[in-house]
Amino acid sequence: YLPVPYRKGKLLLMLFDLGGVFAKNRSIDLLDHITLALESVGVRQRVTVSHRPYVDVTLRQKGDALMLNLINVLGPHENANYRVYDFVPKLCDVAVRVRLDKCPHAITLQPEGTPVCFDWDGDTAAFTLSSLDVHTVAQIDF
């Protein structure tokens, strides 16, 4: 990878087929390589989870709340011969850390409406899901 100055920031050139490689091999080494490359241009991860690469994460804004989608992708998804997934093993004790500008007043699992106990250290909310079956949304309210 090659960080290149561009206007007021930096552009990160990664001169290989990252998507193709990741689609065939959800490697921890590849995720670490991407993280290091991004950190080289000053980008810090906003969300970290345990059990990677078995949890896909998306963070979206919805009104004043943040919606953190956590998706269990444990299973034979890279195997092109699988056509039907009839079982996804649940993940246990999934630790989640989210960097935020201010302390949230609540984190709630949706659609159940279950409140989540979290710790705040000044810039990060941290909580643990006892289990992640397939998908949940942690709604972060300020």
C-alpha positions in Angstrom: 0.0 0.0 0.0 1.1 3.5 -0.6 -0.1 6.6 1.3 -0.2 9.6 -1.1 -0.8 13.3 -0.1 -4.0 14.5 -1.7 -5.4 18.0 -1.1 -5.8 18.4 2.7 -5.5 14.7 3.4 -4.0 11.4 2.2 -5.1 8.9 -0.4 -4.3 5.2 0.3 -3.4 3.2 -2.7 -3.7 -0.6 -2.3 -2.4 -2.1 -5.5 -4.0 -5.5 -5.3 -7.4 -7.2 -5.6 -8.4 -6.8 -2.0 -12.1 -7.6 -2.5 -11.4 -10.8 -4.4 -8.9 -12.1 -1.9 -11.2 -11.3 1.1 -14.3 -12.9 -0.6 -12.4 -16.2 -0.9 -10.5 -16.1 2.4 -11.8 -14.1 5.4 -8.3 -14.0 6.9 -7.4 -12.3 10.2 -4.0 -11.5 8.6 -5.8 -9.7 5.8 -7.9 -7.7 8.2 -4.8 -6.8 10.2 -3.1 -5.7 7.0 -6.0 -3.4 6.1 -6.1 -2.0 9.7 -2.4 -1.2 9.6 -2.7 0.4 6.1 -5.5 2.6 7.3 -3.7 3.6 10.5 -0.7 4.7 8.3 -2.9 7.5 7.0 -4.4 8.4 10.4 -7.7 6.4 10.2 -8.7 4.8 13.5 -11.3 2.1 13.7 -14.6 3.4 15.1 -16.0 -0.1 16.0 -14.1 -3.1 17.2 -15.5 -6.5 18.0 -14.2 -9.8 19.3 -14.6 -12.9 17.2 -13.5 -11.3 14.0 -13.8 -12.2 11.1 -17.0 -13.9 12.1 -18.9 -10.6 12.9 -19.7 -8.2 10.1 -20.4 -4.7 11.3 -22.2 -1.7 9.8 -22.7 1.6 11.6 -25.5 3.9 10.3 -27.1 7.2 11.5 -30.9 7.1 12.0 -32.1 10.5 13.2 -30.1 11.3 16.4 -29.3 7.6 17.0 -26.5 5.4 15.7 -27.6 1.9 14.6 -24.8 -0.7 14.9 -25.7 -3.8 12.9 -23.8 -6.9 14.1 -24.1 -9.9 11.8 -22.9 -13.4 12.6 -21.2 -14.8 9.5 -19.8 -17.9 11.1 -20.3 -20.8 8.7 -19.3 -22.1 5.3 -20.1 -18.9 3.4 -16.9 -19.1 1.3 -17.8 -22.5 0.0 -19.4 -22.0 -3.4 -20.9 -25.5 -3.2 -23.2 -24.5 -0.4 -26.6 -23.4 -1.7 -28.7 -23.5 1.5 -27.6 -22.5 5.0 -29.7 -24.4 7.5 -27.6 -23.7 10.6 -25.5 -20.8 11.8 -23.7 -21.5 15.0 -24.2 -18.7 17.6 -21.3 -16.7 18.9 -21.0 -16.2 22.6 -19.6 -13.3 24.6 -19.1 -10.9 21.8 -17.2 -7.8 23.1 -18.0 -4.6 21.3 -16.2 -1.2 21.5 -17.5 2.0 19.8 -15.6 5.2 19.7 -18.0 8.1 20.2 -17.8 11.9 20.6 -20.0 11.9 23.7 -21.4 9.4 26.2 -24.6 7.8 25.1 -27.6 7.9 27.5 -28.7 4.4 26.3 -27.8 1.4 24.2 -30.7 -0.8 23.3 -30.8 -4.1 21.3 -33.4 -3.9 18.5 -36.0 -5.1 17.7 -36.3 -6.6 21.2 -35.9 -3.3 23.0 -33.5 -4.9 25.5 -31.3 -2.3 27.3 -27.6 -3.0 27.3 -25.3 -2.2 30.2 -22.2 -0.5 28.9 -19.0 1.1 30.2 -17.8 4.6 29.2 -14.1 5.6 29.4 -14.3 9.1 28.0 -14.4 8.3 24.3 -15.5 4.6 24.0 -18.6 2.7 24.9 -17.9 -0.9 25.6 -20.4 -3.7 26.1 -20.7 -7.5 25.7 -23.4 -9.5 24.0 -23.9 -12.8 25.8 -24.8 -14.3 22.4 -25.2 -13.3 18.7 -27.4 -15.8 16.9 -27.7 -14.3 13.4 -28.2 -10.5 13.5 -28.9 -7.8 16.1 -28.9 -4.0 16.1 -27.5 -2.0 18.9 -29.2 1.4 18.9 -27.0 4.0 20.5 -29.0 7.0 21.8 -27.6 10.4 22.9 
